[in-house]
């Protein structure tokens, strides 16, 4: 089973230690709590993102996602391959 959670889509460009601009994202803390509750009850969660982002990797780790697909603009084929 797949659950769809939408973010607000905000992206931030901030300087790293060398001054180079890097992209990061905003995540909803309430979504994170709900995802952890699912994990605690052995319900697998995951994400499909069109972009590749270290921030998304970290959020997936924090929320204990079982599935992480980044760099996939077309999301339907991923869902069809993994009906959950």
C-alpha positions as CSV (number, residue, x, y, z in Angstrom):
1,X,0.0,0.0,0.0
2,X,1.2,3.5,-0.9
3,X,0.4,6.6,1.1
4,X,0.7,10.0,-0.6
5,X,2.1,12.9,1.4
6,X,2.6,16.2,-0.3
7,X,5.1,18.8,0.8
8,X,4.6,22.5,0.2
9,X,7.4,22.4,-2.4
10,X,9.6,25.1,-0.9
11,X,13.2,25.0,-1.9
12,X,15.9,27.1,-0.3
13,X,19.4,28.0,-1.7
14,X,21.8,28.6,1.1
15,X,25.6,28.9,1.2
16,X,27.7,26.0,2.3
17,X,31.0,26.4,4.3
18,X,32.9,27.4,1.1
19,X,30.2,29.9,0.0
20,X,28.9,27.8,-2.8
21,X,25.1,27.8,-3.0
22,X,23.4,24.5,-2.2
23,X,19.7,23.6,-2.4
24,X,17.7,22.4,0.6
25,X,14.1,21.8,1.3
26,X,11.4,22.3,4.0
27,X,9.7,19.4,5.5
28,X,6.5,19.3,7.7
29,X,7.3,18.1,11.2
30,X,3.7,16.7,11.5
31,X,4.3,14.5,8.4
32,X,7.5,13.2,10.1
33,X,5.6,12.2,13.2
34,X,3.0,10.4,11.3
35,X,5.6,8.6,9.2
36,X,7.5,7.5,12.3
37,X,4.2,6.2,13.8
38,X,3.7,4.1,10.6
39,X,7.2,2.7,10.9
40,X,6.7,1.8,14.6
41,X,3.7,-0.2,13.5
42,X,5.6,-2.1,10.7
43,X,3.9,-0.2,7.9
44,X,6.5,0.5,5.2
45,X,6.7,4.0,3.8
46,X,8.6,5.6,1.0
47,X,9.0,8.5,-1.3
48,X,9.3,9.2,-5.0
49,X,10.9,12.5,-6.0
50,X,11.7,14.0,-9.3
51,X,14.8,15.7,-7.8
52,X,17.9,14.2,-6.2
53,X,18.6,15.9,-2.9
54,X,20.8,15.1,0.2
55,X,18.1,16.8,2.3
56,X,15.6,14.2,1.0
57,X,18.0,11.4,1.8
58,X,18.3,12.7,5.4
59,X,14.6,13.1,5.8
60,X,14.0,9.5,4.5
61,X,16.5,8.2,7.0
62,X,14.9,10.2,9.9
63,X,11.4,8.9,8.9
64,X,12.7,5.3,8.4
65,X,11.4,5.0,4.8
66,X,11.6,1.5,3.3
67,X,11.6,2.9,-0.2
68,X,13.4,5.9,-1.6
69,X,13.3,6.8,-5.3
70,X,15.0,10.0,-6.3
71,X,15.5,11.5,-9.8
72,X,12.2,10.0,-11.2
73,X,10.1,12.6,-12.9
74,X,7.6,10.0,-14.0
75,X,6.2,8.6,-10.7
76,X,3.5,6.2,-12.0
77,X,5.9,3.6,-13.4
78,X,7.6,3.4,-10.0
79,X,4.2,2.8,-8.4
80,X,3.3,0.2,-10.9
81,X,6.5,-1.7,-10.4
82,X,6.1,-1.6,-6.6
83,X,2.4,-2.0,-5.7
84,X,3.3,-2.2,-2.0
